[in-house]
Amino acid sequence: MASIWLILAVATVIYLFWLDRQAAESAREYANRHSEKLNVQFLSIACTKKRIGILKKGKPGLKSTFVWEFSSNGEDSYNGVVNLENDKVISVDVPPHKIN
């Protein structure tokens, strides 16, 4: 019986790691595309918040918040926020920034 619980625990950790990697890749791709659309330079992206919770569809999953840094003129930098549920973008917040 103990080995079944161990296998379930290991499988859960692997699954959560896989979801985390998918979310990070999705956030990076979205931030790159959004930067190109806004005609700004993508600088970096970082995960600031990650938790397990109930998603909007009613299923359990991973909720993540990523902050991406971009520059519109090469001197100033701004931080946008991308919220994801698993690997789906839920909302994006882009602050006001200079346009060249």
SVG drawing of the C-alpha trace seen along z (x, -y; Angstrom):
<svg xmlns="http://www.w3.org/2000/svg" viewBox="-16 -58 35 60">
<polyline fill="none" stroke="black" stroke-width="0.4" points="0.0,0.0 2.8,-2.4 4.4,-1.9 1.1,-2.9 1.1,-6.2 4.8,-6.7 4.1,-6.2 1.1,-8.6 3.2,-11.2 6.0,-10.9 3.5,-11.0 1.9,-14.1 5.2,-15.9 6.2,-15.0 2.8,-16.2 3.0,-19.5 6.6,-20.0 5.3,-19.4 2.5,-21.9 4.9,-24.4 7.2,-24.1 4.2,-24.4 3.1,-27.5 6.6,-29.1 6.9,-28.3 3.4,-29.7 4.1,-32.9 7.4,-33.4 5.9,-32.9 2.9,-35.2 5.2,-37.9 7.4,-37.7 4.4,-37.9 2.8,-40.8 6.1,-42.7 6.3,-42.4 2.7,-43.5 3.4,-46.6 6.6,-47.2 8.7,-47.1 11.8,-45.2 11.3,-42.1 13.9,-42.0 13.0,-39.2 10.3,-37.2 10.0,-35.8 7.4,-33.9 6.3,-35.8 3.4,-33.7 2.5,-30.0 -0.3,-28.1 -2.5,-25.1 -6.2,-25.9 -9.5,-25.5 -9.5,-26.9 -12.4,-28.8 -13.5,-25.5 -14.0,-24.0 -11.0,-21.6 -7.9,-21.7 -4.8,-23.1 -1.9,-25.5 -2.4,-29.3 0.7,-31.3 1.6,-35.0 4.5,-36.1 6.1,-39.5 7.7,-40.4 10.0,-43.3 10.1,-45.3 11.5,-48.6 10.0,-51.0 13.0,-53.2 16.0,-51.2 16.6,-53.2 13.4,-52.8 12.0,-49.5 8.4,-48.6 6.8,-45.6 3.8,-43.8 1.9,-41.0 0.6,-37.8 -1.8,-35.6 -2.2,-31.9 -4.3,-28.9 -2.2,-25.9 -0.8,-27.0 -3.7,-29.3 -3.4,-33.1 -6.3,-34.5 -5.3,-38.2 -2.6,-40.6 -1.8,-44.0 0.5,-46.3 1.4,-49.6 1.4,-52.9 4.7,-53.3 6.4,-55.7 5.9,-55.0 8.6,-55.9"/>
</svg>
